[in-house]
Amino acid sequence: MSQTAVKPACKNATLGQSLLQKVAQMSCVLDRPQFDRVAKFVLDPALDVPQEVLERIALLLIDTLGVAAGAATLEVGQIVRDFAVEFHAASSDKHSATLLFDGRTCAMPGAAWALATQIDNLDGHDGYNPTKGHIGCALVPALFAYAGQHPQLTGRQALTALAMGYEVAARAGVALHATVSDYHTSGAWNALGVAALGAHLRGQPSDVLREAMGIAEYHGPRSQMMREIANPTMLHDGSGMGALVGISSLFLAERGFTGAPAITVEREDVAHIWEDLGQDWTILRNYIKPYPICRWAHGALEGVRVLMVEQGLRAAEIERLEVATFAQSAALFPGLPKTTSEAQYSLGFALATLLVHGRIGPEHITGSGLNDPEVARLHARITVREEPRHSVRFPGGRWSDVTAILQDGRRLTSGDVNARGGPEAPMPEADVRTKLGAMAGHVLSEGRIAALWDMKHRLLQPDMLFSEMADLVTPAPDR
């Protein structure tokens, strides 16, 4: 695959000085009443979450757990779970949590870190466009880590807490991107949602929440997303550290450790981001991914899918495939991947895989799937370039257009296409159920997958205990 996109150059000293001057001039006036409004939402034990939001968060939860199961057999999953057991041991049962799809126990922060890192390394989990990242990847592991110490927690209470955490994390992400010059990974801001989630479940006062959010913001990994895009590894989007930092921050604050304020919550110039908390439920605009591939590739993937479904495009007919996309998408890994990390952060390889196999599952981005000769043949026929009109629509959308030049000379064009799975083009629930089987089918039995899908409805029942869900997902893979 060839690319004409130019990667961002390092900033020179003059530009660096200019940025420092701008940062120095930025308002850092804090607004404590602004935090108090956030705290009222976070800590409300009778928080009223609309039914449609609860139903959506239940679907997002099941989808994320399917990805977690699918990632259980990845090398990185084994590494982080073993590491958590060996180096994050708990001193007592009241500080421990059970590793999902494993069954062993470790300290609560370590359990959340391991599962979030595992999920992060199978890039099929949900996301929210304005944050340029992912919320559930850190919050779902944190929920299970916290919930083990709350045996009477009901499914509806768990969903309510998770929904609250999503809303806090979404705004923390938007606020961070609006106030810093670099593009940081999701762990830099979803840590605040993790801390808020725990404070809600553990009934902490607002002063503890304030310190916890400040610690989480300060210790959250300000890791550079574009460095990882250029050099894909097991680091991925930083959500493992976001989960670890979020839980650790809360527990430190409970013990008197100070760290307030979180300026992405309390600064006056981010007030507009937080003012609709509890009124605008951003959960309803979170997307579900059709494929375990970086979301930046999904606009082009949808363009190819449109050509396949609507115009009958087949891999064997293609002489060339021309992709026009936004700058970040054009910067995705251009070569033939040698690792699953490179495959998940690819564009050309992902497009070739979809064309050859008609779908993209875990088996296509791991093991022998990385050495498919037909995928390699087609990959060499794909060119990618940045298209400015698509770049200006990021992060609001993930737009691309694809043109296939066939061996008989015909040209098939997708037109401008946005990624599928968000509110503009939602995935039907039947497709989400199919995805669950595709993600977890090599790890979980059909009966266990069916029971997991059924939890989407059961969790909404008033008296169902969340521990029933935990009992389903903590045992090791059964296939």
N, C-alpha and C positions, 0 to 999 in steps of 0.2 A: 504494500500500500504506500502511495506517495502522499506527501502533505506539503502544502504551500503556506500553512499558517506559521506565523513568526511568534516564537515564545517571548514572553515579556522579558526585557533586558533588566539587569540589575540597575537600581537607581544610582545616579552619580552623586557626588558629595554635595553639589549645589542643590539638587532636588531634595536630598536628605535634610539639609539645613532648612529649606523652605517648609518641609513637612513638620520639622520640629517647631518652627515658629508658629505654624498654624495650630499645632496641638497646644502650644503654650497659650495661645490666644483663646482657645475654646472655653466656653463657660463651664465652670466646675461648681456652680452654685447648687447646693443640695436642698431637697425639699422633703423634710421628715413626714409631713402630712401625706405626701405622695406614697411613701412606704407604708404608712398606716392603712391606706386604702387597699394596698396590695395584701397586707397582712390580714385584714378583715376578710378578704376573699379566701386566702390560703387556709386560714385557721378556723373557718366556720365549720363547726361539727355537723350542722344541718344544711350544708351547702346544697342549693337546689340546682341540679343539672338537668337541662331539658331531656326528655326521653329520646329524641332523635340523636342527641349528642352521646348519650349512654349507649345507644345501639351502634353508633359509629365507632366509639372507642372499644366496644367489645369486638367488633370486626377487626380493627387495627391490632388489638391484642392477640387474637387468634392468628392473624397473618404473621405477626412478628414471631410468635412461638413456632410456627411452621418453619420460618427461616432459621430459628435457633436450633431446631431439631436437625434440619438439613446440614447445618454447619458443625454438628457434633462430631462427625467423623473426619473433618478437616484436620490436617496436621496442627494448625494453629490452635484449634479447639482443645486438642490433647495437651499441647504445651501449656496453655494458660490454666487449664483445670488442674493439671499436676502442680504447676507453680503455686496456685492458690492454696492447695492442700498442704504443700510443703512449707510455704513461707508466709501464709496468712492464717495460721492456726488461731483458733479462739481459745481464750482462757477458761471459758465456761459455756454451757449450753445457751445461756441468755444472750450471748454475743455471737452465736453461730447461725449459719444458714446452710441449706442444702443446695448443692450444685445441680442445676436442671439437666436432665438427660444424662445423668451421671450417678447420683445417689450419695456421693461422699459429702462431707461437711467441712466448712472452714469458717473463718470470720466473715461477718456480713459484708464489709467493704470488699473483701477479696472475692466473695461469691458474685457480687454485682459486677466487679471488674472483669472477671473471667467470662461471664455470660455476655456482657456487652461487647467485649473484644471478639468473642466467638461470632456473635450476630454481625458485627461490623465487617467480618471477613467473609461473609456471604452476602453480597450487596443486593439483597432483595427486599429490604425492609422499607417501611413507609418514610415519608418526608414531607416537608412544608416549604414550598418554593421561596417565600420571602426570607427564610432563614438560611437558604442555600445549604441546607443540611437536614439532619435527622434527629427526632426527639425520642421516639419509642425505643430506639436502639439502646439508650441508657436508662430510660424510665421503667421499661418493663423488667429488666433485671433488678433494678432497685426495688420495685414493688414486691417481687418475690423474696428478696433479701429481707425487707422490712416485715413482710406479712407472716413470716415464720414465727415471729414473736407475738403475733396477734391471732391466736387460734379461733377467736369468736368473730373475726372479721367476715362480713358477708360479701357475696359477690358484688352486690350493688354498691356497697361501701367502697370496695376495692376499685370498681370502675369510676366512682365519683372522685376518689383520690387521684386516680390516674388521669382523669380528664382535667382536674385542677392543675396537675403537674405539667401536662401538655401545654396548657394555656400560659403558664408562667414561663416555661422554657421557650415557647414560640416568641414571646415578647423580649425575653432576654437575648435571643439570637438576633432578632431584628435590631435591637438597641445596640448590640455590640458591633454589628456590621456598619451601623450608621455613624459610629463614633471612633472607629479605628481605621488606619490606612491599609493594613494587611488583611488577607483573607484567611481567617483562622478556622480550624476544624470545629466540628459540632461539640466536641468535648469542652471547648472553651466556654460554652454558654449552657449546654444542657445540664451541666453540673448544678446550676441554680434551680432547675426544675426538680432534680433529684433531692436536693436539700429541702425544698418546699414540700415535696411529696412526703418525706419522712416526718417533717414537723407537723403536718396535718394528721398523719396516722398516729403519731406519738403524743398528740395533744399538747404541744409545746406553746409557751407564751410568745408574744410578738418580739420581745427582746432577744430571745434565743434564735428565732427565725432571722432577725436582722443580722445578728452576728454570723449565723450559718451562711446566709446568702453572701455576705461580704467575704467570708473565708473562701467560699466556693468560687466566687468571681476572681479572687486574687490567686488562688492555687489552680484554677482551671487551666488546662494546657493551651497556651497561646501558640499552638502548633500551626505550621504553615501548610495549608491545603495544597497549594500549587507545587510545593516541593514533593509531596507524596504523589501527586498526579504525574509529575515528570519521572519519578523513581518509585513505582508501586512496590509496596512491601506489606508486611502484616500490621503496620501501624494504622493503615486506612484512615478513618475519619476521627480518630481520637476519642470515641465514645467510651471506650473502656476506662480511660483515665477520668472522663467526665463522671462516670458512675462512681468510681472509687473516691474521687474528690468530693462529690456531692454528699455521699453518706458520711465520709470522714469529717467533713465540715460540720455537719449537724451534730455528730457525736462529740466533737471538740467543743462546739458552742454549748452543748448541754453541760459540759464540765467546766465552763467558765472561760474558755479560750475566746479572745476577742478578735474581730476582723472587720467590723462594720466601718463604712457603709459599702454596699454594692452600688457603684456609681451608675451602672447600666439600669438600675432600678430607681435611684433617687435623684439623679441629676435633672435639673430643670429642663434641659434641652431634649430629654427623652420622655417627658411627661405625656406627650401626645400618643406615644406608643402604648402606654399603660392605661390610658383613661377609659378605654372600652372593655377592660377586664371584667369578665362576668356577663357582658352584654353581647359581644361579638365572639362566637365560639369558633376559633380558627380550626379546631379539630375537623370540622365539616369540610375544610379545604385541604386536608392532608391527602396526599396521593398514595395509592398502593401500586407498587411496581409489578408489571407483567413479567419482568425478567431480572435475574440476579446480576445485573450490570449497572455500572454507575449511571445515575439518572441523566447525566449530561448526554449520554448516547441515545436516550430514548426517543428524542424527536426524530433522529435519522432512522432508528429502528422502526418507528411507526410509519415513516415514509416508505420503507421497504415493505412493511406489512400491508400497507394500502396497495402498493403495486402488485403484491402477490395475490391479495384477495380480490381486488377490483379489476385488475388488468391481466391476471393470470401469469405474472412474471415467474420464471423458473430459473434456477441457478445455471443450468446447462446452456441457456440461451444468451447469457450475458457476455458481451465483448468488453464493456467498460461500465463501471458504476461511479457516477460523479455525485459527491455529497457536498452540499453547501450548508454550513451550520454556524453556530455562535462561537466566539473565540475560545471559551473554556472547553467546549466540546471538541474543537479542532486541536486542542492541546493534549487530548487523551493519548494513551500509549499507541504509537503508530505501527509497531512491529508485530511479528508473530510471537505470542507470549510463551515464555518458558515456565511461568508460575501462574497459579490461579489468581494471584494479586494483579499481575499484568493483564490477565484475561478479563478480569472484572473492571479494570480501568482502561479498557480498549475501546476503539470505535470500529476500525476496519475488521478486526477479528470477530467482534460481536455481530456485525452486519453479515459477514460471510457465513457465520454459524447459523444465523436465522434463515438465510437463503438456502443453505444446504439441508438443514434439519427441520425447518418449519417452526421451530421453537428454540428456546435456550433454557436448559435445565442444569443442575449442578454437574451432571455427568459430562456436559459439553465444555465446562470451564475448569475441569480437574483431570488429573491422570492422563489417560490415552486421548481424551477429548482435545488436549492441547496439540496433538500430533496428527490431526485428521488431514490427509493429503488433499481431499477435495476442498476443504475450507482454506488450506494454504494456497491452492491454485486460484481460487476466487479472490482471496485477499490481495493477491498481486494485481488484480484488475480494478481495485478501488482507489479513487483519489478523493482527497478531502481538502476543502478550503474554507476559510472564514468568510462569512457573508455579513456585512455590517447591519443589514436590516434585521437579521436574527440576533445579532449581538446586543442591539439596543433594547430588545425585548426580554433580556435576561436581567434579573432572576425571575421576573414575573411569569415567564414561560420558558420552555425548552424547545425552541423552534428550529426546524431544518427543512430542506427540500432535497429530494433525491431524483436523479435522472439516470435511467438505465439505457445504455446504447446496446442494442441487440446485434447478434451476428448477421442478421438479415438487413441491418441498417436502420431498423425502426428505433424510435426514441420514445420511451415511456417516462412520463414525469409525474411526480406525486403532488406537485404544488406545495405551498407552505403548510407544514404539518407540525402540530404541537404534540408533546408526549402524552401517551394514554395513561389513564389511571387516576387523574385528578378530577376536580369538579367539572372541567370543560368536557372531558371524555371519560366518565367513570367506568370502571370495570364492573360488569354485572356480577352479582354474588356467585353465580354459577361458575364464572371464570376464576374468582378468588378461591372457590372450593377446589377447582381443578389445579390451581397453583399450589394449594396446600399439599395435595397428593404428589405433585411434581417435586416440591421442595423436600418433603419428608418421607416420601415413599420408600427410599432406600434405607431408611433408618427405623421407621415405625411401622407396625403392622396395620393392616386396613382397619381393624377394629379400634385400634388406638387413635388413628387419624379421624375416624368417624366420631369417636367420643370427644375428641378435641374440637371438631367442628360443631358438635351439639352444644358445647359450652357457650357458644355465641348467644344462644337463647337462655340456657340454664342460669348463666351469671346474672341475668336480669330479674330472676325470681327473688322475691323479698327475703326468703329465709335460707337460701342456699349459702353454705359456708364456702369461703374462698379456698379453704384447705382442701376441698374436693378437687379443685382445679390443680392445686399444687401436687396432690397425690398422683394425678395423671401425668404430670410433666417432669417430676423429679427422678423417676426410675431411669436406668440406663436404656439405650435403644434395645428394642425387642425384635429386630430384623437384621 
